[in-house]
Amino acid sequence: SGGCSCAGFLGSGKTTLLNRVLAENHDLGRVAVIQNEFGAVGIDDALTAEHFSSSSGDEILLNNGCICCTVKSDITPVLERLWLGQAEHGRLDRILVETTGLARPSPVVQAFIHGTPASWMTRVDAMITVFDALHGPAHLQRDDTQESVEQVAFADVLLLNKTD
């Protein structure tokens, strides 16, 4: 299965991009989506729920903190569960991970590529960072938002949003 991680600082448009990708026919095959929420109450998963049946198990919400801090206890078991679930639900072609806006991308990517059972089952196709052209430059200048700098630095694809 191919994997793609979508990062971007808070409010950059990650969920909007994910909705657009899921709504249009991009010939992606069967897609699982892992969404990471920082707070206890999920919002982003409610915004994408229309694209999944309630029984498919293809949309997974991780809402117990930032995924980069809990990668071994959160995303690795989820990737394994998705892989094993193919026997019951059919072949999985893609896994899309939408991180919280506060996530550092390196631990998330490492879950796909470094010596875990998940790394044997998946590959990283792309690291996409959605960059808010309106507020993003200010985030890059602040000392307390190093996550946004890492998100830009790790990107294979930097998607500029709010350019108008």
MODELLER restraints for C-alpha pairs under 7 A, 6 or more apart:
rsr = mdl.restraints
at = mdl.atoms
rsr.add(forms.Gaussian(group=physical.xy_distance, feature=features.Distance(at['CA:1:A'], at['CA:92:A']), mean=6.30, stdev=0.5))
rsr.add(forms.Gaussian(group=physical.xy_distance, feature=features.Distance(at['CA:1:A'], at['CA:93:A']), mean=5.03, stdev=0.5))
rsr.add(forms.Gaussian(group=physical.xy_distance, feature=features.Distance(at['CA:1:A'], at['CA:94:A']), mean=5.40, stdev=0.5))
rsr.add(forms.Gaussian(group=physical.xy_distance, feature=features.Distance(at['CA:1:A'], at['CA:121:A']), mean=6.69, stdev=0.5))
rsr.add(forms.Gaussian(group=physical.xy_distance, feature=features.Distance(at['CA:1:A'], at['CA:122:A']), mean=4.86, stdev=0.5))
rsr.add(forms.Gaussian(group=physical.xy_distance, feature=features.Distance(at['CA:1:A'], at['CA:123:A']), mean=6.53, stdev=0.5))
rsr.add(forms.Gaussian(group=physical.xy_distance, feature=features.Distance(at['CA:2:A'], at['CA:93:A']), mean=6.36, stdev=0.5))
rsr.add(forms.Gaussian(group=physical.xy_distance, feature=features.Distance(at['CA:2:A'], at['CA:94:A']), mean=4.81, stdev=0.5))
rsr.add(forms.Gaussian(group=physical.xy_distance, feature=features.Distance(at['CA:2:A'], at['CA:95:A']), mean=6.25, stdev=0.5))
rsr.add(forms.Gaussian(group=physical.xy_distance, feature=features.Distance(at['CA:2:A'], at['CA:122:A']), mean=5.67, stdev=0.5))
rsr.add(forms.Gaussian(group=physical.xy_distance, feature=features.Distance(at['CA:2:A'], at['CA:123:A']), mean=5.08, stdev=0.5))
rsr.add(forms.Gaussian(group=physical.xy_distance, feature=features.Distance(at['CA:2:A'], at['CA:124:A']), mean=5.92, stdev=0.5))
rsr.add(forms.Gaussian(group=physical.xy_distance, feature=features.Distance(at['CA:2:A'], at['CA:125:A']), mean=5.81, stdev=0.5))
rsr.add(forms.Gaussian(group=physical.xy_distance, feature=features.Distance(at['CA:3:A'], at['CA:94:A']), mean=5.62, stdev=0.5))
rsr.add(forms.Gaussian(group=physical.xy_distance, feature=features.Distance(at['CA:3:A'], at['CA:95:A']), mean=4.66, stdev=0.5))
rsr.add(forms.Gaussian(group=physical.xy_distance, feature=features.Distance(at['CA:3:A'], at['CA:96:A']), mean=5.85, stdev=0.5))
rsr.add(forms.Gaussian(group=physical.xy_distance, feature=features.Distance(at['CA:3:A'], at['CA:122:A']), mean=6.50, stdev=0.5))
rsr.add(forms.Gaussian(group=physical.xy_distance, feature=features.Distance(at['CA:3:A'], at['CA:123:A']), mean=5.70, stdev=0.5))
rsr.add(forms.Gaussian(group=physical.xy_distance, feature=features.Distance(at['CA:3:A'], at['CA:124:A']), mean=4.64, stdev=0.5))
rsr.add(forms.Gaussian(group=physical.xy_distance, feature=features.Distance(at['CA:3:A'], at['CA:125:A']), mean=5.52, stdev=0.5))
rsr.add(forms.Gaussian(group=physical.xy_distance, feature=features.Distance(at['CA:4:A'], at['CA:95:A']), mean=6.34, stdev=0.5))
rsr.add(forms.Gaussian(group=physical.xy_distance, feature=features.Distance(at['CA:4:A'], at['CA:96:A']), mean=4.94, stdev=0.5))
rsr.add(forms.Gaussian(group=physical.xy_distance, feature=features.Distance(at['CA:4:A'], at['CA:97:A']), mean=6.18, stdev=0.5))
rsr.add(forms.Gaussian(group=physical.xy_distance, feature=features.Distance(at['CA:4:A'], at['CA:124:A']), mean=5.82, stdev=0.5))
rsr.add(forms.Gaussian(group=physical.xy_distance, feature=features.Distance(at['CA:4:A'], at['CA:125:A']), mean=5.54, stdev=0.5))
rsr.add(forms.Gaussian(group=physical.xy_distance, feature=features.Distance(at['CA:4:A'], at['CA:126:A']), mean=4.97, stdev=0.5))
rsr.add(forms.Gaussian(group=physical.xy_distance, feature=features.Distance(at['CA:4:A'], at['CA:127:A']), mean=5.86, stdev=0.5))
rsr.add(forms.Gaussian(group=physical.xy_distance, feature=features.Distance(at['CA:5:A'], at['CA:96:A']), mean=5.83, stdev=0.5))
rsr.add(forms.Gaussian(group=physical.xy_distance, feature=features.Distance(at['CA:5:A'], at['CA:97:A']), mean=4.58, stdev=0.5))
rsr.add(forms.Gaussian(group=physical.xy_distance, feature=features.Distance(at['CA:5:A'], at['CA:98:A']), mean=6.02, stdev=0.5))
rsr.add(forms.Gaussian(group=physical.xy_distance, feature=features.Distance(at['CA:5:A'], at['CA:126:A']), mean=6.62, stdev=0.5))
rsr.add(forms.Gaussian(group=physical.xy_distance, feature=features.Distance(at['CA:5:A'], at['CA:127:A']), mean=5.01, stdev=0.5))
rsr.add(forms.Gaussian(group=physical.xy_distance, feature=features.Distance(at['CA:5:A'], at['CA:128:A']), mean=6.10, stdev=0.5))
rsr.add(forms.Gaussian(group=physical.xy_distance, feature=features.Distance(at['CA:6:A'], at['CA:14:A']), mean=6.69, stdev=0.5))
rsr.add(forms.Gaussian(group=physical.xy_distance, feature=features.Distance(at['CA:6:A'], at['CA:97:A']), mean=5.96, stdev=0.5))
rsr.add(forms.Gaussian(group=physical.xy_distance, feature=features.Distance(at['CA:6:A'], at['CA:98:A']), mean=4.84, stdev=0.5))
rsr.add(forms.Gaussian(group=physical.xy_distance, feature=features.Distance(at['CA:6:A'], at['CA:99:A']), mean=6.34, stdev=0.5))
rsr.add(forms.Gaussian(group=physical.xy_distance, feature=features.Distance(at['CA:6:A'], at['CA:127:A']), mean=6.17, stdev=0.5))
rsr.add(forms.Gaussian(group=physical.xy_distance, feature=features.Distance(at['CA:6:A'], at['CA:128:A']), mean=4.77, stdev=0.5))
rsr.add(forms.Gaussian(group=physical.xy_distance, feature=features.Distance(at['CA:6:A'], at['CA:129:A']), mean=5.68, stdev=0.5))
rsr.add(forms.Gaussian(group=physical.xy_distance, feature=features.Distance(at['CA:7:A'], at['CA:14:A']), mean=6.85, stdev=0.5))
rsr.add(forms.Gaussian(group=physical.xy_distance, feature=features.Distance(at['CA:7:A'], at['CA:98:A']), mean=6.28, stdev=0.5))
rsr.add(forms.Gaussian(group=physical.xy_distance, feature=features.Distance(at['CA:7:A'], at['CA:99:A']), mean=5.51, stdev=0.5))
rsr.add(forms.Gaussian(group=physical.xy_distance, feature=features.Distance(at['CA:7:A'], at['CA:101:A']), mean=6.66, stdev=0.5))
rsr.add(forms.Gaussian(group=physical.xy_distance, feature=features.Distance(at['CA:7:A'], at['CA:128:A']), mean=6.17, stdev=0.5))
rsr.add(forms.Gaussian(group=physical.xy_distance, feature=features.Distance(at['CA:7:A'], at['CA:129:A']), mean=4.63, stdev=0.5))
rsr.add(forms.Gaussian(group=physical.xy_distance, feature=features.Distance(at['CA:7:A'], at['CA:130:A']), mean=6.28, stdev=0.5))
rsr.add(forms.Gaussian(group=physical.xy_distance, feature=features.Distance(at['CA:7:A'], at['CA:151:A']), mean=6.31, stdev=0.5))
rsr.add(forms.Gaussian(group=physical.xy_distance, feature=features.Distance(at['CA:8:A'], at['CA:14:A']), mean=6.46, stdev=0.5))
rsr.add(forms.Gaussian(group=physical.xy_distance, feature=features.Distance(at['CA:8:A'], at['CA:101:A']), mean=5.42, stdev=0.5))
rsr.add(forms.Gaussian(group=physical.xy_distance, feature=features.Distance(at['CA:8:A'], at['CA:129:A']), mean=5.07, stdev=0.5))
rsr.add(forms.Gaussian(group=physical.xy_distance, feature=features.Distance(at['CA:8:A'], at['CA:130:A']), mean=4.77, stdev=0.5))
rsr.add(forms.Gaussian(group=physical.xy_distance, feature=features.Distance(at['CA:8:A'], at['CA:131:A']), mean=5.93, stdev=0.5))
rsr.add(forms.Gaussian(group=physical.xy_distance, feature=features.Distance(at['CA:8:A'], at['CA:148:A']), mean=6.85, stdev=0.5))
rsr.add(forms.Gaussian(group=physical.xy_distance, feature=features.Distance(at['CA:8:A'], at['CA:151:A']), mean=6.35, stdev=0.5))
rsr.add(forms.Gaussian(group=physical.xy_distance, feature=features.Distance(at['CA:9:A'], at['CA:101:A']), mean=4.10, stdev=0.5))
rsr.add(forms.Gaussian(group=physical.xy_distance, feature=features.Distance(at['CA:9:A'], at['CA:102:A']), mean=6.27, stdev=0.5))
rsr.add(forms.Gaussian(group=physical.xy_distance, feature=features.Distance(at['CA:9:A'], at['CA:148:A']), mean=5.67, stdev=0.5))
rsr.add(forms.Gaussian(group=physical.xy_distance, feature=features.Distance(at['CA:10:A'], at['CA:101:A']), mean=4.28, stdev=0.5))
rsr.add(forms.Gaussian(group=physical.xy_distance, feature=features.Distance(at['CA:10:A'], at['CA:102:A']), mean=6.90, stdev=0.5))
rsr.add(forms.Gaussian(group=physical.xy_distance, feature=features.Distance(at['CA:12:A'], at['CA:130:A']), mean=5.98, stdev=0.5))
rsr.add(forms.Gaussian(group=physical.xy_distance, feature=features.Distance(at['CA:12:A'], at['CA:131:A']), mean=5.81, stdev=0.5))
rsr.add(forms.Gaussian(group=physical.xy_distance, feature=features.Distance(at['CA:12:A'], at['CA:132:A']), mean=4.71, stdev=0.5))
rsr.add(forms.Gaussian(group=physical.xy_distance, feature=features.Distance(at['CA:12:A'], at['CA:161:A']), mean=6.94, stdev=0.5))
rsr.add(forms.Gaussian(group=physical.xy_distance, feature=features.Distance(at['CA:13:A'], at['CA:130:A']), mean=6.48, stdev=0.5))
rsr.add(forms.Gaussian(group=physical.xy_distance, feature=features.Distance(at['CA:13:A'], at['CA:161:A']), mean=6.99, stdev=0.5))
rsr.add(forms.Gaussian(group=physical.xy_distance, feature=features.Distance(at['CA:14:A'], at['CA:98:A']), mean=7.00, stdev=0.5))
rsr.add(forms.Gaussian(group=physical.xy_distance, feature=features.Distance(at['CA:14:A'], at['CA:130:A']), mean=6.13, stdev=0.5))
rsr.add(forms.Gaussian(group=physical.xy_distance, feature=features.Distance(at['CA:15:A'], at['CA:44:A']), mean=6.32, stdev=0.5))
rsr.add(forms.Gaussian(group=physical.xy_distance, feature=features.Distance(at['CA:19:A'], at['CA:48:A']), mean=5.91, stdev=0.5))
rsr.add(forms.Gaussian(group=physical.xy_distance, feature=features.Distance(at['CA:22:A'], at['CA:51:A']), mean=6.64, stdev=0.5))
rsr.add(forms.Gaussian(group=physical.xy_distance, feature=features.Distance(at['CA:28:A'], at['CA:94:A']), mean=6.99, stdev=0.5))
rsr.add(forms.Gaussian(group=physical.xy_distance, feature=features.Distance(at['CA:29:A'], at['CA:93:A']), mean=5.53, stdev=0.5))
rsr.add(forms.Gaussian(group=physical.xy_distance, feature=features.Distance(at['CA:30:A'], at['CA:92:A']), mean=5.26, stdev=0.5))
rsr.add(forms.Gaussian(group=physical.xy_distance, feature=features.Distance(at['CA:30:A'], at['CA:93:A']), mean=5.20, stdev=0.5))
rsr.add(forms.Gaussian(group=physical.xy_distance, feature=features.Distance(at['CA:30:A'], at['CA:94:A']), mean=6.49, stdev=0.5))
rsr.add(forms.Gaussian(group=physical.xy_distance, feature=features.Distance(at['CA:31:A'], at['CA:58:A']), mean=6.93, stdev=0.5))
rsr.add(forms.Gaussian(group=physical.xy_distance, feature=features.Distance(at['CA:31:A'], at['CA:92:A']), mean=6.29, stdev=0.5))
rsr.add(forms.Gaussian(group=physical.xy_distance, feature=features.Distance(at['CA:31:A'], at['CA:93:A']), mean=6.00, stdev=0.5))
rsr.add(forms.Gaussian(group=physical.xy_distance, feature=features.Distance(at['CA:31:A'], at['CA:94:A']), mean=4.77, stdev=0.5))
rsr.add(forms.Gaussian(group=physical.xy_distance, feature=features.Distance(at['CA:31:A'], at['CA:95:A']), mean=5.74, stdev=0.5))
rsr.add(forms.Gaussian(group=physical.xy_distance, feature=features.Distance(at['CA:32:A'], at['CA:58:A']), mean=4.33, stdev=0.5))
rsr.add(forms.Gaussian(group=physical.xy_distance, feature=features.Distance(at['CA:32:A'], at['CA:59:A']), mean=5.77, stdev=0.5))
rsr.add(forms.Gaussian(group=physical.xy_distance, feature=features.Distance(at['CA:32:A'], at['CA:94:A']), mean=6.29, stdev=0.5))
rsr.add(forms.Gaussian(group=physical.xy_distance, feature=features.Distance(at['CA:32:A'], at['CA:95:A']), mean=4.80, stdev=0.5))
rsr.add(forms.Gaussian(group=physical.xy_distance, feature=features.Distance(at['CA:32:A'], at['CA:96:A']), mean=6.24, stdev=0.5))
rsr.add(forms.Gaussian(group=physical.xy_distance, feature=features.Distance(at['CA:33:A'], at['CA:58:A']), mean=6.08, stdev=0.5))
rsr.add(forms.Gaussian(group=physical.xy_distance, feature=features.Distance(at['CA:33:A'], at['CA:59:A']), mean=4.79, stdev=0.5))
rsr.add(forms.Gaussian(group=physical.xy_distance, feature=features.Distance(at['CA:33:A'], at['CA:60:A']), mean=6.20, stdev=0.5))
rsr.add(forms.Gaussian(group=physical.xy_distance, feature=features.Distance(at['CA:33:A'], at['CA:95:A']), mean=5.76, stdev=0.5))
rsr.add(forms.Gaussian(group=physical.xy_distance, feature=features.Distance(at['CA:33:A'], at['CA:96:A']), mean=4.78, stdev=0.5))
rsr.add(forms.Gaussian(group=physical.xy_distance, feature=features.Distance(at['CA:33:A'], at['CA:97:A']), mean=5.85, stdev=0.5))
rsr.add(forms.Gaussian(group=physical.xy_distance, feature=features.Distance(at['CA:34:A'], at['CA:59:A']), mean=5.98, stdev=0.5))
rsr.add(forms.Gaussian(group=physical.xy_distance, feature=features.Distance(at['CA:34:A'], at['CA:60:A']), mean=4.78, stdev=0.5))
rsr.add(forms.Gaussian(group=physical.xy_distance, feature=features.Distance(at['CA:34:A'], at['CA:61:A']), mean=5.95, stdev=0.5))
rsr.add(forms.Gaussian(group=physical.xy_distance, feature=features.Distance(at['CA:34:A'], at['CA:96:A']), mean=6.19, stdev=0.5))
rsr.add(forms.Gaussian(group=physical.xy_distance, feature=features.Distance(at['CA:34:A'], at['CA:97:A']), mean=4.71, stdev=0.5))
rsr.add(forms.Gaussian(group=physical.xy_distance, feature=features.Distance(at['CA:34:A'], at['CA:98:A']), mean=6.20, stdev=0.5))
rsr.add(forms.Gaussian(group=physical.xy_distance, feature=features.Distance(at['CA:35:A'], at['CA:45:A']), mean=6.61, stdev=0.5))
rsr.add(forms.Gaussian(group=physical.xy_distance, feature=features.Distance(at['CA:35:A'], at['CA:60:A']), mean=6.20, stdev=0.5))
rsr.add(forms.Gaussian(group=physical.xy_distance, feature=features.Distance(at['CA:35:A'], at['CA:61:A']), mean=4.96, stdev=0.5))
rsr.add(forms.Gaussian(group=physical.xy_distance, feature=features.Distance(at['CA:35:A'], at['CA:62:A']), mean=6.10, stdev=0.5))
rsr.add(forms.Gaussian(group=physical.xy_distance, feature=features.Distance(at['CA:35:A'], at['CA:97:A']), mean=5.91, stdev=0.5))
rsr.add(forms.Gaussian(group=physical.xy_distance, feature=features.Distance(at['CA:35:A'], at['CA:98:A']), mean=4.79, stdev=0.5))
rsr.add(forms.Gaussian(group=physical.xy_distance, feature=features.Distance(at['CA:35:A'], at['CA:99:A']), mean=6.14, stdev=0.5))
rsr.add(forms.Gaussian(group=physical.xy_distance, feature=features.Distance(at['CA:36:A'], at['CA:61:A']), mean=5.96, stdev=0.5))
rsr.add(forms.Gaussian(group=physical.xy_distance, feature=features.Distance(at['CA:36:A'], at['CA:62:A']), mean=4.73, stdev=0.5))
rsr.add(forms.Gaussian(group=physical.xy_distance, feature=features.Distance(at['CA:36:A'], at['CA:63:A']), mean=5.80, stdev=0.5))
rsr.add(forms.Gaussian(group=physical.xy_distance, feature=features.Distance(at['CA:36:A'], at['CA:66:A']), mean=6.95, stdev=0.5))
rsr.add(forms.Gaussian(group=physical.xy_distance, feature=features.Distance(at['CA:36:A'], at['CA:67:A']), mean=6.29, stdev=0.5))
rsr.add(forms.Gaussian(group=physical.xy_distance, feature=features.Distance(at['CA:36:A'], at['CA:98:A']), mean=6.15, stdev=0.5))
rsr.add(forms.Gaussian(group=physical.xy_distance, feature=features.Distance(at['CA:36:A'], at['CA:99:A']), mean=4.91, stdev=0.5))
rsr.add(forms.Gaussian(group=physical.xy_distance, feature=features.Distance(at['CA:36:A'], at['CA:100:A']), mean=5.25, stdev=0.5))
rsr.add(forms.Gaussian(group=physical.xy_distance, feature=features.Distance(at['CA:37:A'], at['CA:62:A']), mean=6.15, stdev=0.5))
rsr.add(forms.Gaussian(group=physical.xy_distance, feature=features.Distance(at['CA:37:A'], at['CA:63:A']), mean=4.59, stdev=0.5))
rsr.add(forms.Gaussian(group=physical.xy_distance, feature=features.Distance(at['CA:37:A'], at['CA:65:A']), mean=6.75, stdev=0.5))
rsr.add(forms.Gaussian(group=physical.xy_distance, feature=features.Distance(at['CA:37:A'], at['CA:100:A']), mean=5.39, stdev=0.5))
rsr.add(forms.Gaussian(group=physical.xy_distance, feature=features.Distance(at['CA:38:A'], at['CA:63:A']), mean=5.79, stdev=0.5))
rsr.add(forms.Gaussian(group=physical.xy_distance, feature=features.Distance(at['CA:38:A'], at['CA:64:A']), mean=6.61, stdev=0.5))
rsr.add(forms.Gaussian(group=physical.xy_distance, feature=features.Distance(at['CA:38:A'], at['CA:65:A']), mean=4.62, stdev=0.5))
rsr.add(forms.Gaussian(group=physical.xy_distance, feature=features.Distance(at['CA:38:A'], at['CA:66:A']), mean=5.35, stdev=0.5))
rsr.add(forms.Gaussian(group=physical.xy_distance, feature=features.Distance(at['CA:38:A'], at['CA:100:A']), mean=6.04, stdev=0.5))
rsr.add(forms.Gaussian(group=physical.xy_distance, feature=features.Distance(at['CA:39:A'], at['CA:63:A']), mean=6.09, stdev=0.5))
rsr.add(forms.Gaussian(group=physical.xy_distance, feature=features.Distance(at['CA:39:A'], at['CA:64:A']), mean=6.99, stdev=0.5))
rsr.add(forms.Gaussian(group=physical.xy_distance, feature=features.Distance(at['CA:39:A'], at['CA:65:A']), mean=6.62, stdev=0.5))
rsr.add(forms.Gaussian(group=physical.xy_distance, feature=features.Distance(at['CA:40:A'], at['CA:63:A']), mean=5.55, stdev=0.5))
rsr.add(forms.Gaussian(group=physical.xy_distance, feature=features.Distance(at['CA:40:A'], at['CA:64:A']), mean=6.34, stdev=0.5))
rsr.add(forms.Gaussian(group=physical.xy_distance, feature=features.Distance(at['CA:42:A'], at['CA:63:A']), mean=6.64, stdev=0.5))
rsr.add(forms.Gaussian(group=physical.xy_distance, feature=features.Distance(at['CA:45:A'], at['CA:61:A']), mean=6.59, stdev=0.5))
rsr.add(forms.Gaussian(group=physical.xy_distance, feature=features.Distance(at['CA:52:A'], at['CA:58:A']), mean=6.96, stdev=0.5))
rsr.add(forms.Gaussian(group=physical.xy_distance, feature=features.Distance(at['CA:52:A'], at['CA:59:A']), mean=6.84, stdev=0.5))
rsr.add(forms.Gaussian(group=physical.xy_distance, feature=features.Distance(at['CA:66:A'], at['CA:100:A']), mean=6.41, stdev=0.5))
rsr.add(forms.Gaussian(group=physical.xy_distance, feature=features.Distance(at['CA:66:A'], at['CA:102:A']), mean=6.91, stdev=0.5))
rsr.add(forms.Gaussian(group=physical.xy_distance, feature=features.Distance(at['CA:66:A'], at['CA:103:A']), mean=5.89, stdev=0.5))
rsr.add(forms.Gaussian(group=physical.xy_distance, feature=features.Distance(at['CA:67:A'], at['CA:99:A']), mean=6.83, stdev=0.5))
rsr.add(forms.Gaussian(group=physical.xy_distance, feature=features.Distance(at['CA:67:A'], at['CA:103:A']), mean=6.57, stdev=0.5))
rsr.add(forms.Gaussian(group=physical.xy_distance, feature=features.Distance(at['CA:68:A'], at['CA:103:A']), mean=5.61, stdev=0.5))
rsr.add(forms.Gaussian(group=physical.xy_distance, feature=features.Distance(at['CA:68:A'], at['CA:104:A']), mean=5.80, stdev=0.5))
rsr.add(forms.Gaussian(group=physical.xy_distance, feature=features.Distance(at['CA:68:A'], at['CA:105:A']), mean=6.89, stdev=0.5))
rsr.add(forms.Gaussian(group=physical.xy_distance, feature=features.Distance(at['CA:68:A'], at['CA:107:A']), mean=5.24, stdev=0.5))
rsr.add(forms.Gaussian(group=physical.xy_distance, feature=features.Distance(at['CA:68:A'], at['CA:108:A']), mean=5.73, stdev=0.5))
rsr.add(forms.Gaussian(group=physical.xy_distance, feature=features.Distance(at['CA:71:A'], at['CA:107:A']), mean=6.59, stdev=0.5))
rsr.add(forms.Gaussian(group=physical.xy_distance, feature=features.Distance(at['CA:71:A'], at['CA:108:A']), mean=6.42, stdev=0.5))
rsr.add(forms.Gaussian(group=physical.xy_distance, feature=features.Distance(at['CA:71:A'], at['CA:111:A']), mean=6.94, stdev=0.5))
rsr.add(forms.Gaussian(group=physical.xy_distance, feature=features.Distance(at['CA:76:A'], at['CA:111:A']), mean=6.23, stdev=0.5))
rsr.add(forms.Gaussian(group=physical.xy_distance, feature=features.Distance(at['CA:76:A'], at['CA:118:A']), mean=5.95, stdev=0.5))
rsr.add(forms.Gaussian(group=physical.xy_distance, feature=features.Distance(at['CA:79:A'], at['CA:118:A']), mean=5.71, stdev=0.5))
rsr.add(forms.Gaussian(group=physical.xy_distance, feature=features.Distance(at['CA:80:A'], at['CA:117:A']), mean=6.95, stdev=0.5))
rsr.add(forms.Gaussian(group=physical.xy_distance, feature=features.Distance(at['CA:80:A'], at['CA:118:A']), mean=5.71, stdev=0.5))
rsr.add(forms.Gaussian(group=physical.xy_distance, feature=features.Distance(at['CA:86:A'], at['CA:92:A']), mean=6.28, stdev=0.5))
rsr.add(forms.Gaussian(group=physical.xy_distance, feature=features.Distance(at['CA:102:A'], at['CA:147:A']), mean=6.07, stdev=0.5))
rsr.add(forms.Gaussian(group=physical.xy_distance, feature=features.Distance(at['CA:103:A'], at['CA:147:A']), mean=6.32, stdev=0.5))
rsr.add(forms.Gaussian(group=physical.xy_distance, feature=features.Distance(at['CA:104:A'], at['CA:147:A']), mean=5.34, stdev=0.5))
rsr.add(forms.Gaussian(group=physical.xy_distance, feature=features.Distance(at['CA:104:A'], at['CA:150:A']), mean=6.36, stdev=0.5))
rsr.add(forms.Gaussian(group=physical.xy_distance, feature=features.Distance(at['CA:104:A'], at['CA:151:A']), mean=6.52, stdev=0.5))
rsr.add(forms.Gaussian(group=physical.xy_distance, feature=features.Distance(at['CA:105:A'], at['CA:150:A']), mean=6.96, stdev=0.5))
rsr.add(forms.Gaussian(group=physical.xy_distance, feature=features.Distance(at['CA:105:A'], at['CA:151:A']), mean=6.05, stdev=0.5))
rsr.add(forms.Gaussian(group=physical.xy_distance, feature=features.Distance(at['CA:105:A'], at['CA:154:A']), mean=6.85, stdev=0.5))
rsr.add(forms.Gaussian(group=physical.xy_distance, feature=features.Distance(at['CA:111:A'], at['CA:118:A']), mean=6.68, stdev=0.5))
rsr.add(forms.Gaussian(group=physical.xy_distance, feature=features.Distance(at['CA:111:A'], at['CA:119:A']), mean=6.41, stdev=0.5))
rsr.add(forms.Gaussian(group=physical.xy_distance, feature=features.Distance(at['CA:112:A'], at['CA:118:A']), mean=5.92, stdev=0.5))
rsr.add(forms.Gaussian(group=physical.xy_distance, feature=features.Distance(at['CA:112:A'], at['CA:119:A']), mean=4.45, stdev=0.5))
rsr.add(forms.Gaussian(group=physical.xy_distance, feature=features.Distance(at['CA:112:A'], at['CA:122:A']), mean=6.21, stdev=0.5))
rsr.add(forms.Gaussian(group=physical.xy_distance, feature=features.Distance(at['CA:112:A'], at['CA:123:A']), mean=6.09, stdev=0.5))
rsr.add(forms.Gaussian(group=physical.xy_distance, feature=features.Distance(at['CA:112:A'], at['CA:124:A']), mean=6.43, stdev=0.5))
rsr.add(forms.Gaussian(group=physical.xy_distance, feature=features.Distance(at['CA:113:A'], at['CA:119:A']), mean=4.66, stdev=0.5))
rsr.add(forms.Gaussian(group=physical.xy_distance, feature=features.Distance(at['CA:113:A'], at['CA:123:A']), mean=6.74, stdev=0.5))
rsr.add(forms.Gaussian(group=physical.xy_distance, feature=features.Distance(at['CA:126:A'], at['CA:156:A']), mean=5.91, stdev=0.5))
rsr.add(forms.Gaussian(group=physical.xy_distance, feature=features.Distance(at['CA:127:A'], at['CA:154:A']), mean=6.96, stdev=0.5))
rsr.add(forms.Gaussian(group=physical.xy_distance, feature=features.Distance(at['CA:127:A'], at['CA:155:A']), mean=5.11, stdev=0.5))
rsr.add(forms.Gaussian(group=physical.xy_distance, feature=features.Distance(at['CA:127:A'], at['CA:156:A']), mean=5.15, stdev=0.5))
rsr.add(forms.Gaussian(group=physical.xy_distance, feature=features.Distance(at['CA:127:A'], at['CA:157:A']), mean=6.42, stdev=0.5))
rsr.add(forms.Gaussian(group=physical.xy_distance, feature=features.Distance(at['CA:128:A'], at['CA:155:A']), mean=5.40, stdev=0.5))
rsr.add(forms.Gaussian(group=physical.xy_distance, feature=features.Distance(at['CA:128:A'], at['CA:156:A']), mean=6.00, stdev=0.5))
rsr.add(forms.Gaussian(group=physical.xy_distance, feature=features.Distance(at['CA:128:A'], at['CA:157:A']), mean=4.76, stdev=0.5))
rsr.add(forms.Gaussian(group=physical.xy_distance, feature=features.Distance(at['CA:128:A'], at['CA:158:A']), mean=6.01, stdev=0.5))
rsr.add(forms.Gaussian(group=physical.xy_distance, feature=features.Distance(at['CA:129:A'], at['CA:151:A']), mean=6.16, stdev=0.5))
rsr.add(forms.Gaussian(group=physical.xy_distance, feature=features.Distance(at['CA:129:A'], at['CA:152:A']), mean=6.24, stdev=0.5))
rsr.add(forms.Gaussian(group=physical.xy_distance, feature=features.Distance(at['CA:129:A'], at['CA:155:A']), mean=5.54, stdev=0.5))
rsr.add(forms.Gaussian(group=physical.xy_distance, feature=features.Distance(at['CA:129:A'], at['CA:157:A']), mean=6.31, stdev=0.5))
rsr.add(forms.Gaussian(group=physical.xy_distance, feature=features.Distance(at['CA:129:A'], at['CA:158:A']), mean=5.04, stdev=0.5))
rsr.add(forms.Gaussian(group=physical.xy_distance, feature=features.Distance(at['CA:129:A'], at['CA:159:A']), mean=6.11, stdev=0.5))
rsr.add(forms.Gaussian(group=physical.xy_distance, feature=features.Distance(at['CA:130:A'], at['CA:158:A']), mean=6.08, stdev=0.5))
rsr.add(forms.Gaussian(group=physical.xy_distance, feature=features.Distance(at['CA:130:A'], at['CA:159:A']), mean=4.78, stdev=0.5))
rsr.add(forms.Gaussian(group=physical.xy_distance, feature=features.Distance(at['CA:130:A'], at['CA:160:A']), mean=6.07, stdev=0.5))
rsr.add(forms.Gaussian(group=physical.xy_distance, feature=features.Distance(at['CA:130:A'], at['CA:161:A']), mean=6.62, stdev=0.5))
rsr.add(forms.Gaussian(group=physical.xy_distance, feature=features.Distance(at['CA:131:A'], at['CA:158:A']), mean=6.72, stdev=0.5))
rsr.add(forms.Gaussian(group=physical.xy_distance, feature=features.Distance(at['CA:131:A'], at['CA:159:A']), mean=5.90, stdev=0.5))
rsr.add(forms.Gaussian(group=physical.xy_distance, feature=features.Distance(at['CA:131:A'], at['CA:160:A']), mean=4.93, stdev=0.5))
rsr.add(forms.Gaussian(group=physical.xy_distance, feature=features.Distance(at['CA:131:A'], at['CA:161:A']), mean=5.83, stdev=0.5))
rsr.add(forms.Gaussian(group=physical.xy_distance, feature=features.Distance(at['CA:132:A'], at['CA:160:A']), mean=6.18, stdev=0.5))
rsr.add(forms.Gaussian(group=physical.xy_distance, feature=features.Distance(at['CA:132:A'], at['CA:161:A']), mean=5.03, stdev=0.5))
rsr.add(forms.Gaussian(group=physical.xy_distance, feature=features.Distance(at['CA:132:A'], at['CA:162:A']), mean=5.84, stdev=0.5))
rsr.add(forms.Gaussian(group=physical.xy_distance, feature=features.Distance(at['CA:133:A'], at['CA:160:A']), mean=6.00, stdev=0.5))
rsr.add(forms.Gaussian(group=physical.xy_distance, feature=features.Distance(at['CA:133:A'], at['CA:161:A']), mean=5.76, stdev=0.5))
rsr.add(forms.Gaussian(group=physical.xy_distance, feature=features.Distance(at['CA:133:A'], at['CA:162:A']), mean=5.50, stdev=0.5))
rsr.add(forms.Gaussian(group=physical.xy_distance, feature=features.Distance(at['CA:133:A'], at['CA:163:A']), mean=5.54, stdev=0.5))
rsr.add(forms.Gaussian(group=physical.xy_distance, feature=features.Distance(at['CA:134:A'], at['CA:162:A']), mean=5.98, stdev=0.5))
rsr.add(forms.Gaussian(group=physical.xy_distance, feature=features.Distance(at['CA:134:A'], at['CA:163:A']), mean=6.78, stdev=0.5))
rsr.add(forms.Gaussian(group=physical.xy_distance, feature=features.Distance(at['CA:139:A'], at['CA:145:A']), mean=6.05, stdev=0.5))
rsr.add(forms.Gaussian(group=physical.xy_distance, feature=features.Distance(at['CA:139:A'], at['CA:148:A']), mean=6.66, stdev=0.5))
rsr.add(forms.Gaussian(group=physical.xy_distance, feature=features.Distance(at['CA:140:A'], at['CA:148:A']), mean=6.23, stdev=0.5))
rsr.add(forms.Gaussian(group=physical.xy_distance, feature=features.Distance(at['CA:140:A'], at['CA:149:A']), mean=5.77, stdev=0.5))
rsr.add(forms.Gaussian(group=physical.xy_distance, feature=features.Distance(at['CA:152:A'], at['CA:158:A']), mean=6.93, stdev=0.5))
